Structures are given as C-alpha cells and as structure tokens.
Amino acid sequence: MKQSEPYKNVLTERLCLRCLRLDDTEKMFAYRSHPEVLQYQSWQPRSLEEIQSFISSMVMRELNTPGWYQIGIALRGDGGLIGDCGIHVLETDSRIVEIAITIAPAFQAV
C-alpha cells in the first residue's frame, strides 16, 4: 500500500524534499544511529521498528500544526534518502518555526 503524500515534493537541481516513506527506514536508522550524527541530536532511535513508527506518525501530522514534522531529503536522480529536515511549529505562534537538518555523513561536505 502506498503512503499518501500531504504536500508536493520540492525539487532543486540535485535534491528532492519529500515525505518520509517506510522504505526509508534502513537508511534513516543508519545515519541517525551514526556516532558522528548522534552527538548533535536529541533523538537516538533504538531500532528499525522505532524508525518505522516515527515515519508512520508523520503521515498523521499536518504540517502547519504545533509540534515537529519531519520530511526527507533525497537525491533527485534516484530518490535515495540522504537526510531529513525537521520543522517545528511553535505552540505560542504558529507563524514561527524552527528548522533542523540531519544529513548522513557520506553526504556532508567537509
């Protein structure tokens, strides 16, 4: 069964910002569990099942509601996930958001 996507993809020359999908589970777990990435994160997934649950919960969230919403950062050519972008809509003012980006170490520029 295909997940519905609540918004359109955003495309650049090299990247695609898109909804996270269940087939992103292993890649997301790999970079989110990497020691170099963990030192800057407040969330450390403990299992593939936790990542699957997290991705499934994003389908139920609306982008403009208070709380965190996560989208995938993928390569435009093959659609492979290389990171994710968190958008945190503040409860005190839904016009203000915080943005956090996590990129797999193999795709980070030095």
Backbone as numpy.savetxt, mean C-alpha at the origin, in Angstrom:
# Nx Ny Nz CAx CAy CAz Cx Cy Cz
-12.28 -14.77 -7.82 -13.12 -13.59 -7.82 -12.23 -12.36 -7.82
-12.51 -11.42 -8.68 -11.72 -10.20 -8.79 -12.21 -9.17 -7.79
-11.24 -8.51 -7.12 -11.60 -7.44 -6.20 -12.08 -6.24 -6.99
-13.07 -5.53 -6.45 -13.48 -4.29 -7.09 -12.48 -3.21 -6.72
-12.31 -2.25 -7.59 -11.38 -1.16 -7.34 -12.19 0.12 -7.17
-12.10 0.78 -5.98 -12.95 1.92 -5.68 -12.54 3.21 -6.39
-11.38 3.25 -7.01 -10.96 4.44 -7.73 -10.11 4.02 -8.92
-9.88 4.96 -9.82 -9.08 4.65 -11.01 -7.60 4.69 -10.68
-6.83 3.90 -11.42 -5.39 3.90 -11.26 -4.82 5.26 -11.66
-3.73 5.63 -11.01 -3.00 6.83 -11.37 -1.71 6.35 -12.03
-1.49 6.80 -13.26 -0.34 6.33 -14.03 0.69 7.43 -14.21
1.96 7.07 -14.08 3.05 7.95 -14.47 3.81 7.22 -15.57
4.91 7.80 -16.00 5.71 7.16 -17.05 6.18 5.77 -16.63
6.55 5.60 -15.34 7.11 4.32 -14.88 6.26 3.58 -13.86
5.33 4.28 -13.20 4.62 3.68 -12.08 3.11 3.71 -12.25
2.46 2.87 -11.45 1.00 2.84 -11.36 0.62 2.82 -9.88
-0.17 3.79 -9.45 -0.75 3.78 -8.10 -2.10 3.12 -8.25
-2.31 2.04 -7.49 -3.52 1.24 -7.66 -3.94 0.63 -6.33
-5.13 0.06 -6.33 -5.59 -0.67 -5.15 -4.66 -1.85 -4.89
-4.44 -2.14 -3.62 -3.72 -3.36 -3.28 -4.60 -4.54 -3.63
-3.97 -5.63 -4.07 -4.70 -6.84 -4.46 -4.16 -8.01 -3.65
-4.98 -9.04 -3.51 -4.55 -10.22 -2.75 -3.31 -10.87 -3.37
-3.12 -10.74 -4.68 -1.92 -11.33 -5.27 -0.66 -10.50 -4.97
-0.80 -9.39 -4.25 0.34 -8.59 -3.77 0.88 -9.11 -2.43
0.20 -10.06 -1.83 0.50 -10.49 -0.47 1.97 -10.84 -0.25
2.53 -11.71 -1.06 3.91 -12.17 -0.83 4.92 -11.04 -1.00
4.75 -10.22 -2.03 5.69 -9.11 -2.24 5.60 -8.10 -1.10
4.38 -7.78 -0.67 4.22 -6.82 0.41 4.82 -7.36 1.71
4.59 -8.63 1.98 5.16 -9.23 3.19 6.69 -9.20 3.13
7.25 -9.47 1.96 8.71 -9.51 1.82 9.34 -8.15 2.14
8.83 -7.07 1.55 9.48 -5.78 1.83 9.07 -5.21 3.18
7.85 -5.46 3.62 7.42 -4.95 4.92 8.10 -5.68 6.08
8.64 -6.87 5.84 9.35 -7.65 6.86 10.86 -7.47 6.79
11.34 -6.74 5.80 12.77 -6.54 5.61 13.34 -5.66 6.74
14.46 -6.05 7.37 15.01 -5.28 8.49 15.29 -3.81 8.17
15.74 -3.50 6.96 16.01 -2.10 6.60 14.72 -1.28 6.49
13.63 -1.93 6.18 12.35 -1.24 6.08 11.70 -1.12 7.46
11.81 -2.19 8.26 11.17 -2.22 9.58 11.60 -1.09 10.50
12.86 -0.68 10.39 13.35 0.34 11.32 12.61 1.68 11.18
11.91 1.88 10.06 11.19 3.13 9.84 9.67 2.95 9.87
9.19 1.78 10.23 7.76 1.49 10.18 7.18 1.30 11.58
5.91 1.60 11.71 5.23 1.34 12.99 4.45 0.03 12.94
4.38 -0.59 11.77 3.63 -1.85 11.62 4.54 -2.91 11.04
4.65 -4.04 11.74 5.43 -5.18 11.28 4.49 -6.37 11.13
4.19 -6.75 9.88 3.31 -7.91 9.70 4.01 -9.19 10.15
3.26 -10.06 10.81 3.84 -11.30 11.34 3.62 -12.51 10.44
2.73 -12.38 9.47 2.43 -13.54 8.62 1.80 -13.09 7.30
1.79 -14.01 6.35 1.11 -13.74 5.09 -0.39 -13.53 5.31
-0.94 -14.27 6.27 -2.37 -14.14 6.57 -2.70 -12.74 7.08
-1.78 -12.16 7.85 -2.02 -10.80 8.36 -2.03 -9.80 7.20
-1.13 -9.99 6.24 -1.11 -9.12 5.06 -2.39 -9.30 4.26
-2.84 -10.54 4.07 -4.08 -10.79 3.33 -5.27 -10.11 4.01
-5.32 -10.21 5.31 -6.40 -9.58 6.06 -6.35 -8.05 5.91
-5.14 -7.51 5.98 -4.94 -6.07 5.82 -5.42 -5.62 4.44
-5.00 -6.32 3.39 -5.41 -5.96 2.03 -6.92 -6.06 1.89
-7.51 -7.12 2.42 -8.97 -7.29 2.34 -9.70 -6.16 3.05
-9.14 -5.67 4.15 -9.79 -4.59 4.89 -9.79 -3.28 4.09
-8.82 -3.11 3.19 -8.75 -1.88 2.39 -9.91 -1.81 1.40
-10.41 -2.95 0.95 -11.54 -2.98 0.02 -12.78 -2.37 0.67
-12.89 -2.53 1.98 -14.06 -2.04 2.71 -13.97 -0.55 3.07
-12.79 0.02 2.99 -12.59 1.41 3.40 -12.87 2.38 2.26
-13.36 3.55 2.63 -13.53 4.62 1.66 -12.38 5.59 1.83
-11.86 6.05 0.72 -10.65 6.87 0.72 -10.80 8.17 1.52
-11.93 8.80 1.51 -12.08 10.11 2.15 -12.65 10.05 3.57
-12.54 8.91 4.23 -13.02 8.79 5.60 -11.83 8.79 6.55
-12.00 9.25 7.79 -10.88 9.28 8.74 -10.24 7.91 8.92
-8.93 7.92 9.06 -8.16 6.71 9.25 -7.17 6.51 8.11
-6.49 5.36 8.15 -5.47 5.05 7.15 -6.08 4.28 5.98
-5.64 4.62 4.78 -5.99 3.90 3.57 -4.68 3.63 2.83
-4.47 2.41 2.40 -3.22 2.02 1.76 -3.45 1.69 0.29
-2.59 2.21 -0.58 -2.65 1.87 -2.00 -1.31 1.29 -2.43
-1.33 0.54 -3.51 -0.11 -0.09 -4.01 0.65 0.82 -4.96
1.97 0.69 -4.92 2.84 1.35 -5.89 3.42 0.21 -6.73
3.10 0.21 -8.02 3.50 -0.89 -8.89 4.25 -0.35 -10.10
5.04 -1.22 -10.70 5.70 -0.87 -11.96 4.64 -0.85 -13.04
4.69 0.15 -13.87 3.66 0.29 -14.91 3.73 -0.85 -15.93
4.91 -1.28 -16.29 5.05 -2.32 -17.32 4.42 -3.63 -16.95
4.85 -4.21 -15.83 4.35 -5.54 -15.47 3.37 -5.53 -14.30
3.13 -4.38 -13.69 2.18 -4.28 -12.60 2.67 -4.84 -11.29
3.96 -5.22 -11.22 4.51 -5.80 -10.00 4.62 -4.79 -8.88
4.17 -5.17 -7.70 4.17 -4.29 -6.54 5.61 -4.02 -6.08
5.95 -2.75 -5.88 7.27 -2.38 -5.37 7.18 -1.59 -4.07
5.97 -1.28 -3.65 5.79 -0.53 -2.41 4.33 -0.19 -2.18
4.12 0.62 -1.15 2.76 1.06 -0.87 2.78 2.47 -0.32
1.65 3.12 -0.44 1.49 4.50 0.01 0.30 4.55 0.96
0.55 5.04 2.17 -0.51 5.20 3.14 -1.04 6.62 3.13
-2.34 6.75 3.14 -2.99 8.06 3.19 -3.82 8.09 4.47
-3.45 8.97 5.37 -4.13 9.06 6.67 -4.98 10.32 6.70
-6.28 10.13 6.62 -7.22 11.25 6.71 -7.45 11.54 8.20
-7.17 12.77 8.60 -7.28 13.13 10.01 -8.74 13.20 10.45
-8.99 12.75 11.67 -10.36 12.79 12.22 -10.79 14.21 12.51
-9.84 15.07 12.87 -10.17 16.44 13.25 -10.51 17.32 12.05
-9.99 16.96 10.88 -10.27 17.75 9.67 -10.02 16.86 8.46
-11.08 16.39 7.83 -10.94 15.44 6.72 -10.32 16.06 5.47
-10.06 17.36 5.50 -9.38 18.01 4.38 -7.86 17.89 4.51
-7.39 17.39 5.65 -5.96 17.27 5.90 -5.59 15.80 5.95
-4.51 15.44 5.24 -4.03 14.05 5.23 -2.53 14.01 5.49
-2.10 12.88 6.03 -0.68 12.56 6.13 -0.42 11.48 5.09
0.77 11.52 4.50 1.11 10.52 3.49 2.41 9.84 3.90
2.42 8.53 3.82 3.61 7.73 4.15 3.86 6.77 2.99
5.13 6.63 2.61 5.47 5.77 1.49 6.49 4.74 1.94
6.26 3.50 1.55 7.19 2.40 1.82 7.56 1.79 0.47
8.86 1.69 0.23 9.37 1.14 -1.03 10.27 -0.04 -0.72
10.13 -1.12 -1.47 11.00 -2.29 -1.31 12.45 -1.87 -1.53
13.39 -2.37 -0.70 14.79 -1.97 -0.82 15.37 -2.10 -2.22
14.99 -3.10 -2.98 15.53 -3.29 -4.33 15.18 -2.14 -5.27
14.18 -1.33 -4.91 13.73 -0.24 -5.77 14.03 1.14 -5.20
14.74 1.18 -4.09 15.11 2.46 -3.49 16.39 2.98 -4.14
16.40 4.26 -4.43 17.62 4.89 -4.97 18.56 5.17 -3.81
19.82 5.00 -4.07 20.82 5.24 -3.03 21.31 6.66 -3.09
